[in-house]
Amino acid sequence: MNRLDGKLGFLSALPLALVLLLSFLAPLVVVALFSIMPPKVFSLANMPDFSAYSLFFSQGYYKSLLWSLGMALCATVILVVLCWPLAYAMAKVFGRFSLILTVAVVMSLFVSENIRLFGWVLTLMKGGLIEGHLRSWTGVGFEGPLYSVPIIIFGLVYVYLPFMLFPLAQGISMVPDDTRQAAYDLGASRWQVLWQIEVPLAAPGIVVGSLLSFVLAAGALAESKILGGQAVIAIADDVETAFTFGQNWPLGSALSMILIVIIGGLALFGVSKVDLDAIMGRKR
Amino acid sequence: MDSPGLLRLRGVVKRFGNFTALKGIDLDIAEGEFFTIVGPSGSGKSTMIRLLVGMDEVTEGEIWLRDKRIDQTPANLRPTCMVFQSLALFPHMTVGQNIEFPMKIRKEAPAKRRARAEELLDLLRLPRRYYDKRISQCSGGERQRVALARALAFDPEILFFDEPLSALDYRLRKTLEKELKDLHTRTGKTFVYITHSLEEAMVMSDRIAIMKDGQFEQIAVADQIYSAPVSRFVAEFMGEVNLFPLRAGADGRIESPTLSVRPGVALSDLAPGHDGLLMVRPEYLRLADSGGSFDFTLSGVVHGEYALGSRIQYEIKTENGMVTVEKLREERLSAAEGQKVTLGFNAANTHFIGEAA
């Protein structure tokens, strides 16, 4: 009976599974194939060459990639530090208030990312909400913080906070209270409890949150465009430009492939290191 | 107590809002003692151990360890530690890392830690190869031993236990009770143990404290608590018991609504004009039909017979409720269910409790 159920389940899941597989794989395959086409062609019926990949180095696209990865890394580190206390409170202290907080944070996702970023531009720009008010009250103005690398990182932190917060809270909730108390009772200081008990036991949450934030931030372009005013170019920006203004699909594909391989590899490495079953609430 | 206690509590009160969990506790625990606090859930024993370990603060009163007052000292600075009910082993560490944790916190050299951890594995009768085992690969009993080893690695002045055996099956519990008592003898440490199980307390403890509603009812050696409880609560908490109301007339003659009393029988604790309860444990009741003379007798009908393994328990229905009788297997009563019997017992096997019925 169970075997029959299993078979029926497999068969009924098959059509959708195939559609999903195709719709995920097909674009990837197309991009992979275009990345080994000669420059500026729009058909796959050409002799393969790797000229697009050589452009990555010769035209300085690697700088965009390094900026993207570097800023994503900064944002991820800041997010872990920033979200830890809040996630801790949500998991252990707030009780029912965590639900309100969760709803509030999720609500912010209802508004388009671009609109929220433009909100920050209006707030932070010269003559904007902050500087404008200060100047009219004190008569002294200052340059806004906009159009710089730190403000891009700020934007990444701001936009991807929920993706760190919730996995982290989930991870922290997996740390049994009594292990914390036992470590403290055995002479550990608060810091020692944090580093030797809480961080290792919450690691699955930290890894999942970091992966989500890093992957999203590394592929982000709105922050560098809107808040950064293209002070630096993000790799996603280069990809978009290559496909649109540049009309160079092979270049865009090659840049995408490089990003996909790096981030995919990182994600696989991260996932292999953590017990995903544990964070999904299944028995470890 | 002859010597001043290692651990001394003076007027310890703990309140949670309007609820008073501990109502002025005074207690002295001697060095090297195995002291057990027994009580039903809600009696305040868990609150008590949390205060002693430092996981909660006292509302009033003082806790002294040797000549140091420790009630304001945080848990990580107290020279005591606790074995948790859940054991609270660190799942991300190996057995060895768990045991070495307190030594690592004290920044002891790795070689020294390793040597001590192996010593403790030997002491707890765990194979040394367990050093590299993961906690998840250990059985319940092995985990228990790892938790003990870890606590001993801390080298505490006092080792507290919060019902560490309650989650285990009967046979393992029995084995570990004896091992724990043995460990106490071998280490010479002071053990303070909390449990709701009287049996556990009786097997292991030097002294037992019975707790009820945030106060101690009685603190004494196990035998005394069993044979001479100070109250009905203690008597009933410590296993099966029969309690009969008694009264001494102005002339000292004992009267009972349920028992026939042999003329001339006197109880030293029962003053003329007072009343109370006469306690007799089920194993001291005899069948009086076959002759013999007894200080107290009563009659009833055999209502039920229950095998308890080495003993057999009988419920005898009397006019004033059930009476419990226990016999060894070989002393099995010849009376069948429904048969009328007369039971007797002597004053020497009773204990008088000066508490109204």
Interface residues (C-beta under 8 A of the other chain):
Chain A: P176 D178 T179 Q181 A182 A183 Y184 D185 L186 G187 A188 S189 Q192 Q196 I197 P200 L201 A203 R284
Chain B: V53 G54 M55 P74 A75 N76 L77 C81 M82 F84 S86 A88 L89 F90 P91 H92 F101 P102 I105 R106 S136 R150 A151 F154
